[in-house]
């Protein structure tokens, strides 16, 4: 049975900077039995990052669309797991205002980190929280999930301007604040293939080049990603081959 103390020790062993910025993608089930369940896991992250910034994705892309265009900041449930759903409801946590790709943040500079996302018409704009991960040299921790769940790579594709990743036109979506105020957010969407299903292809490359390392949290295999290094490696790869993630075939070892 994993405990708050044992999880905290594992975070230390992973070498995560408690004064930096940490974004967590997660599968709670992968961690095995934890005394106190999801709340204990969140307590461990929050305590470890008390002098930094803890961020979890609170996406709603699976159901906020032209037919159901309103994102309710205080109410709309997360479509990417139980940990972010519980995290967004915790005292002091701030949720950004992007209608499909919001994040929730707790700690240093949380307001500045989350404050601009609704000003952009794409899911992972360079000036959004996803780009700020790069500016802050953040760590991205994948707990029991692989690179196919790493939204940051969508951001890199967007910044490199890989063709065919986003719709040309906009959907009119609306972010609804807790006081009922509606903000119009014209939004382009990810389109075409499920490009992220192919992100696994660069797993060995990122590890070999020192942009990612593996470890354990609870029973889960975790990937500890250096956001800046990941962006550098994948940017170079995409500029050399914009079709890198257009198929599911392994990379040529040569």
C-alpha positions as CSV (number, residue, x, y, z in Angstrom):
1,X,0.0,0.0,0.0
2,X,1.5,3.4,-1.1
3,X,1.2,6.3,1.3
4,X,1.7,10.0,1.3
5,X,5.2,9.5,2.7
6,X,6.2,6.9,0.2
7,X,4.9,8.9,-2.8
8,X,6.7,12.0,-1.6
9,X,9.9,10.0,-1.3
10,X,9.5,8.7,-4.9
11,X,8.9,12.2,-6.2
12,X,12.2,13.2,-4.5
13,X,13.9,10.2,-6.2
14,X,12.6,11.3,-9.6
15,X,14.6,14.5,-9.1
16,X,11.6,16.8,-9.8
17,X,12.3,20.5,-8.9
18,X,9.8,21.4,-6.2
19,X,10.3,25.1,-6.9
20,X,9.7,24.8,-10.6
21,X,6.7,24.1,-12.7
22,X,5.3,20.6,-12.9
23,X,2.5,19.4,-15.3
24,X,1.0,16.0,-14.6
25,X,-0.8,13.7,-17.0
26,X,-2.0,10.7,-15.1
27,X,-3.7,7.3,-14.8
28,X,-4.7,6.8,-11.1
29,X,-5.4,3.1,-11.6
30,X,-1.8,2.6,-12.8
31,X,-0.4,3.6,-9.4
32,X,-1.8,0.7,-7.6
33,X,-3.3,0.8,-4.1
34,X,-2.8,4.2,-2.3
35,X,-3.9,4.8,1.2
36,X,-6.5,7.5,0.9
37,X,-6.8,7.1,-2.8
38,X,-6.8,10.0,-5.3
39,X,-6.8,12.7,-2.5
40,X,-3.6,11.3,-1.1
41,X,-2.0,11.4,-4.6
42,X,-3.0,15.1,-5.0
43,X,-1.9,15.9,-1.5
44,X,1.5,14.5,-2.3
45,X,1.9,16.5,-5.5
46,X,0.6,19.7,-3.8
47,X,2.9,19.4,-0.8
48,X,5.9,18.6,-2.9
49,X,5.3,21.6,-5.2
50,X,4.3,24.0,-2.4
51,X,7.1,26.4,-3.4
52,X,6.5,26.0,-7.2
53,X,3.5,25.6,-9.6
54,X,1.5,22.4,-10.0
55,X,-0.5,22.1,-13.2
56,X,-3.0,19.4,-14.4
57,X,-4.9,19.4,-17.7
58,X,-8.6,19.9,-17.3
59,X,-9.6,19.3,-20.9
60,X,-13.2,19.3,-22.2
61,X,-12.5,18.8,-25.9
62,X,-14.5,15.5,-26.0
63,X,-17.8,17.3,-25.7
64,X,-17.4,21.1,-26.0
65,X,-18.0,21.8,-29.7
66,X,-20.3,23.6,-32.1
67,X,-23.3,21.6,-31.0
68,X,-22.5,22.1,-27.3
69,X,-20.5,25.3,-27.3
70,X,-20.4,26.4,-23.7
71,X,-17.6,25.7,-21.3
72,X,-18.5,26.4,-17.7
73,X,-15.3,27.1,-15.9
74,X,-16.6,26.1,-12.4
75,X,-18.7,23.1,-13.5
76,X,-17.7,21.5,-16.8
77,X,-16.1,18.1,-16.0
78,X,-12.7,17.0,-17.1
79,X,-12.5,14.4,-19.9
80,X,-8.9,13.2,-19.1
81,X,-9.1,11.5,-15.7
82,X,-10.2,11.5,-12.1
83,X,-7.1,13.3,-10.7
84,X,-7.5,16.5,-12.7
85,X,-11.3,16.4,-12.1
86,X,-10.7,16.4,-8.3
87,X,-7.8,18.8,-8.5
88,X,-9.8,21.5,-10.3
89,X,-12.3,21.6,-7.4
90,X,-9.7,22.1,-4.7
91,X,-9.4,25.3,-2.8
92,X,-7.0,27.8,-4.3
93,X,-6.8,26.0,-7.7
94,X,-7.3,28.2,-10.7
95,X,-8.7,26.9,-14.0
96,X,-7.8,28.6,-17.3
97,X,-10.5,29.8,-19.6
98,X,-9.8,27.9,-22.8
99,X,-13.0,26.1,-23.8
100,X,-11.4,22.8,-24.9
101,X,-7.9,22.7,-23.6
102,X,-8.0,24.3,-20.2
103,X,-5.5,23.6,-17.4
104,X,-5.8,24.0,-13.6
105,X,-2.9,25.4,-11.5
106,X,-2.0,25.7,-7.9
107,X,0.9,27.7,-6.5
108,X,3.3,30.4,-7.5
109,X,2.1,32.6,-10.4
110,X,-1.0,30.5,-11.0
111,X,-3.1,33.5,-12.1
112,X,-0.5,34.7,-14.6
113,X,0.0,31.2,-15.9
114,X,-3.7,30.5,-16.5
115,X,-4.9,34.0,-17.4
116,X,-4.5,34.2,-21.2
117,X,-5.6,30.9,-22.7
118,X,-9.0,32.2,-23.9
119,X,-7.3,34.9,-25.9
120,X,-6.1,32.4,-28.5
121,X,-8.0,30.6,-31.2
122,X,-6.1,27.3,-31.2
123,X,-5.8,24.6,-28.5
124,X,-2.1,25.0,-27.6
125,X,-1.0,28.5,-28.8
126,X,2.5,29.6,-28.1
127,X,1.3,32.3,-25.7
128,X,-1.0,29.9,-23.8
129,X,-0.3,27.8,-20.8
130,X,1.1,25.1,-23.1
131,X,3.7,27.6,-24.4
132,X,4.4,28.9,-20.9
133,X,5.5,25.4,-20.0
134,X,8.4,25.9,-22.4
135,X,9.1,29.4,-21.1
136,X,9.3,28.2,-17.6
137,X,11.4,25.1,-18.4
138,X,8.7,23.0,-16.9
139,X,8.8,19.3,-16.1
140,X,6.0,17.2,-17.6
141,X,5.3,14.0,-15.7
142,X,3.4,11.2,-17.4
143,X,2.1,8.9,-14.6
144,X,1.1,5.5,-16.0
145,X,0.5,6.9,-19.5
146,X,2.8,7.2,-22.4
147,X,3.7,10.0,-24.9
148,X,0.3,9.6,-26.7
149,X,-1.2,11.6,-23.7
150,X,1.4,14.4,-23.8
151,X,-0.6,17.4,-25.0
152,X,2.6,19.5,-25.1
153,X,3.6,17.7,-28.3
154,X,0.5,19.0,-29.9
155,X,1.8,22.4,-28.9
156,X,5.1,21.8,-30.6
157,X,3.4,20.7,-33.8
158,X,1.3,23.9,-33.6
159,X,4.3,26.1,-33.2
160,X,6.2,24.5,-36.0
161,X,3.0,24.9,-38.1
162,X,2.8,21.4,-39.3
163,X,0.1,21.3,-42.1
164,X,-3.2,19.6,-41.6
165,X,-3.3,19.6,-37.8
166,X,-5.9,22.3,-37.3
167,X,-9.2,23.3,-39.0
168,X,-9.0,26.3,-41.3
169,X,-12.3,27.6,-40.0
170,X,-13.5,28.4,-36.5
171,X,-16.3,27.2,-34.2
172,X,-17.8,29.8,-32.0
173,X,-17.4,28.5,-28.5
174,X,-18.2,30.3,-25.2
175,X,-16.4,30.3,-21.9
176,X,-18.9,30.9,-19.0
177,X,-17.5,32.4,-15.8
178,X,-18.9,31.5,-12.4
179,X,-20.9,34.8,-12.3
180,X,-22.6,33.9,-15.6
181,X,-20.5,36.2,-17.9
182,X,-20.0,34.6,-21.3
183,X,-16.8,35.1,-23.3
184,X,-16.8,34.4,-27.0
185,X,-13.8,32.2,-28.0
186,X,-13.7,31.5,-31.8
187,X,-11.7,28.3,-31.9
188,X,-9.9,26.2,-34.5
189,X,-9.8,22.5,-33.6
190,X,-7.5,19.5,-34.0
191,X,-8.6,17.7,-37.2
192,X,-7.9,14.7,-39.3
193,X,-6.2,11.6,-37.8
194,X,-5.6,11.1,-34.1
195,X,-2.1,12.4,-34.5
196,X,-1.3,11.9,-30.8
197,X,-1.8,8.1,-31.2
198,X,1.5,8.2,-33.0
199,X,3.6,10.3,-30.5
200,X,4.9,7.0,-29.0
201,X,7.3,6.8,-31.9
202,X,9.7,9.3,-30.4
203,X,9.9,7.6,-26.9
204,X,13.3,6.1,-27.5
205,X,14.7,9.2,-29.2
206,X,13.7,11.5,-26.3
207,X,15.2,9.1,-23.8
208,X,18.4,8.7,-25.7
209,X,18.9,12.4,-26.1
210,X,18.3,13.1,-22.4
211,X,14.9,14.9,-22.9
212,X,13.1,12.2,-21.0
213,X,13.8,9.6,-18.3
214,X,11.7,6.9,-16.7
215,X,11.0,6.0,-13.1
216,X,8.2,4.9,-10.8
217,X,5.5,6.5,-8.8
218,X,3.5,4.1,-6.8
219,X,3.3,1.1,-9.1
220,X,3.2,3.2,-12.2
221,X,5.9,3.6,-14.8
222,X,6.4,7.4,-15.2
223,X,8.1,9.5,-17.8
224,X,9.8,12.6,-16.6
225,X,10.0,15.0,-19.6
226,X,12.1,18.2,-19.8
227,X,9.7,20.5,-21.7
228,X,12.4,22.6,-23.3
229,X,14.5,19.6,-24.3
230,X,11.4,17.8,-25.7
231,X,10.5,20.9,-27.7
232,X,14.0,21.1,-29.2
233,X,14.2,17.5,-30.2
234,X,10.7,17.3,-31.7
235,X,11.0,20.7,-33.4
236,X,14.1,19.5,-35.2
237,X,12.5,16.2,-36.1
238,X,9.3,17.9,-37.5
239,X,11.3,20.4,-39.5
240,X,13.2,17.5,-41.1
241,X,10.0,15.4,-41.5
242,X,6.7,17.2,-41.1
243,X,5.0,13.8,-41.6
244,X,6.7,12.4,-38.6
245,X,3.4,11.6,-36.8
246,X,1.3,10.9,-39.9
247,X,1.6,7.2,-39.5
248,X,2.0,4.6,-36.8
249,X,5.1,2.9,-38.1
250,X,8.2,2.8,-35.9
251,X,11.0,5.1,-36.8
252,X,13.7,3.9,-39.1
253,X,16.6,3.1,-36.7
254,X,19.0,4.4,-39.4
